[in-house]
Amino acid sequence: MSDYTATVTVPIGAGKQMGEADILVKYSYSPGTPDVVYLKNGDPGYPGDPPEVEILSMWIVLEISSTSSGRWKVPQWFFDAALDWVTNDLEENHHIYNPEPEDEREWERDVEDMHKGDAT
């Protein structure tokens, strides 16, 4: 599996309080395998494997003002609530989210910068 990043929009709230949050996700992805209908000798084949996504970390992206924004690691309760939504979205749309290598390196630098303050 390879590691990727993506920003996934997750619905939050209920009723009139319904909204959305952008979640920056670092994840591992394996595309799975196709079904094999018949073997070369004519015997029945076997089902393929579905795509597999493993969420490594999630950060909420918030716009603080029109000129600044920030990222914060999501709390565990939010991670648990959003996990199924994010995983399903990434399995279906990985080909859309597949980042350019430079974007991933930039994200890694951002995360390292965020963790520098954790050591104190």
C-alpha positions in Angstrom: 0.0 0.0 0.0 1.1 3.5 -0.7 0.6 6.7 1.4 -1.5 9.6 0.1 -3.2 12.7 1.3 -6.6 14.2 0.4 -9.0 16.8 1.6 -12.4 15.3 2.2 -15.6 17.3 2.9 -17.5 15.7 5.8 -21.1 16.5 6.7 -21.5 17.6 10.4 -24.5 18.5 12.5 -28.2 17.8 12.0 -31.3 19.5 10.7 -30.9 23.3 10.5 -27.5 23.1 12.1 -26.2 20.9 9.2 -22.8 22.0 7.8 -19.6 20.7 6.4 -16.0 20.4 7.5 -12.9 19.9 5.4 -10.8 17.1 6.7 -7.1 16.7 5.6 -6.5 12.9 5.6 -3.3 11.0 5.3 -4.1 7.4 4.3 -2.7 4.2 2.7 -4.4 2.9 -0.4 -4.4 -0.4 -2.2 -6.5 -0.6 -5.4 -7.6 -4.2 -4.9 -7.8 -6.8 -7.7 -10.4 -7.4 -10.4 -12.7 -10.4 -10.5 -11.6 -13.4 -12.5 -14.7 -14.9 -14.2 -13.0 -18.0 -15.6 -9.5 -19.6 -15.3 -7.5 -20.3 -18.4 -8.6 -24.0 -18.3 -12.3 -22.9 -18.3 -12.9 -23.6 -14.6 -14.9 -21.0 -12.6 -12.8 -18.0 -11.4 -12.8 -16.2 -8.2 -13.9 -12.8 -6.8 -11.4 -10.0 -6.7 -10.5 -7.9 -3.7 -12.1 -4.5 -3.1 -10.0 -1.3 -2.8 -8.5 -1.0 0.7 -8.0 2.3 2.6 -6.3 2.7 6.0 -6.7 6.1 7.6 -3.3 7.2 9.2 -4.3 10.6 10.5 -7.0 13.3 10.1 -6.7 17.0 10.5 -9.6 19.5 10.4 -9.0 22.5 8.2 -10.7 25.8 9.4 -10.7 29.2 7.8 -10.0 31.6 10.7 -10.5 34.8 8.6 -10.5 35.6 4.9 -6.7 35.7 5.0 -5.7 32.9 7.3 -6.6 29.3 8.0 -5.2 26.5 10.2 -5.2 22.7 10.7 -5.8 20.9 13.9 -5.7 17.2 14.6 -9.3 16.0 15.0 -10.4 14.8 18.5 -10.9 11.0 18.8 -14.7 11.3 18.9 -14.7 13.1 15.6 -12.2 10.7 14.1 -14.5 7.8 15.1 -17.6 9.5 13.8 -16.1 10.5 10.5 -14.1 7.3 9.8 -16.7 5.4 7.8 -17.6 8.5 5.7 -14.0 9.3 5.0 -13.0 5.7 4.2 -15.9 5.2 1.8 -15.2 8.5 0.1 -11.6 7.7 -0.4 -12.3 4.2 -1.7 -14.6 5.6 -4.3 -12.7 8.7 -5.3 -9.0 7.9 -4.8 -8.3 8.5 -8.4 -9.6 12.0 -8.0 -7.7 12.7 -4.8 -4.4 11.1 -5.9 -2.0 13.9 -5.1 1.1 15.1 -6.9 4.3 14.1 -5.1 5.2 17.8 -4.3 1.8 18.2 -2.6 2.5 15.2 -0.3 6.0 16.5 0.6 4.5 19.9 1.4 1.9 18.3 3.6 4.6 16.3 5.4 6.5 19.5 6.2 3.3 21.1 7.5 2.7 18.2 9.8 6.3 18.1 11.0 6.0 21.9 11.8 2.8 21.3 13.7 4.4 18.6 15.8 7.5 20.7 16.8 5.4 22.3 19.5 4.3 18.9 20.9 7.7 18.1 22.2 7.6 20.8 24.9 
